Amino acid sequence: MRKKILYAVQATGNGHLSRCMEFYPTMQRYADVDILLSGIQGDLELPFEVKYRFHGMGFIFGTKGGIDYWKTSGTLRPVRMLLDIMSLDLSPYDLIINDFEPISAYARKWRYSGKECVALSHQASFFSQKIPRPKRKGYLAEFIFRNFAPSSRRIGIHFQAYDTHIYTPVIRREIRNLSLQYDDLQTIVYLPSYSESVLIEKLSPILGHTFHIFSKHTKKKFRQGHIHVYPVGEKDWKRCLAMTSNAIIGAGFQGASEMLFLHKRILAITMLAQYEQECNAKALDEMGVRVITSIGDDFTEVVREWLLYARPIEVNFPDHTDLLVRLALGMETKDS
């Protein structure tokens, strides 16, 4: 008899949703799978049925390099979240596979403790002390990594296999199969915590080069000289990915993983006071990626220099989606 699986995914940002688009069809080969999403600020639409949608908990991107804490505080619904945890019926499921999603994780911990919950996520890699971290350790953030979505077993994903339970990134088939026609004079820009006006101001003086900015803060496309601005969307995103040689991006895990896989020259900028991105940035820096902490007064010159001297980083990200699903289902035993 096929197992019944609940695949629970954090829907804040696009990284978790990107992995879901790859994992879900693979899970369906081995089990009957329902999807649960919770969180805010996701832009990707999943091309399959979602059984449960919850408000959950997440954050709102600001426009000056960090989180908009005022708007984020206005999205918090602690009573609603507690009610969702206490009402979620997990009795039909043999297993919960969890990508940093708290409602299913706490429903399992508090009310269905006999069920197994497998963390299959980037955050699960932070249980290892072997992954790169900045000198200033974020103790609150480390506590959140361990307690935001508690699990009984963990499979981590990171830029390198730093530990026995950690595997290299899952790259969507749409990205693996892109037909690439790189142009060294074209750069894709995705910095969701900055407004397009800040980016246009800093990039406009760099003539002879075309920038394609994807912004969470605009609703329509427009062009200003050699700078093109788009709302976040899959069609334009994949088209620009295929033709650009360079990427100016945040230090979010999934976006950086896809740029590394596509052999783009990368300039990574961490979000302010975002410890996970600081850890990612440390790992990227050790791999040879140019990393900076913010957009300062010298950003235009930083970009000019980077465009002159940066080189792609060689990585090996094999397609092991099937292996990771089998590990999560207990059909393989290599994870810890």
Buried (B, 14 or more C-beta within 10 A) or exposed (E): EEBEBBBBBBBBBBBBBBBBBBBBBBBBEBBBBBBBBBBBBBBBEBEEEBEBEBBBBBBBBBBEBBBBEEEBEEBEBEEEBEEBBEEBEBEEBBBBBBBBBBBBBBBBBEBBEEBBBBBBBBBBBBBBEEBBBEEEEBEEBBEBBBEBBBBBBBBBBBBBBBBEBBBBBBBBEBBEEBEEEBEEEBBBBBBBBBBBBBBBEBBBEBEEBBBBBBBBBBEEEEEBEBBBBBBBEEEBBEEBBBBBBBBBBBBBBBBBBBBBBBBBBBBBBBBBEBBBBBBBBBBBBEBEBBBBBBBEEEBBEBBEEBBEEBEBBEBEBEEBBBBBBBBBBEEEEEBE
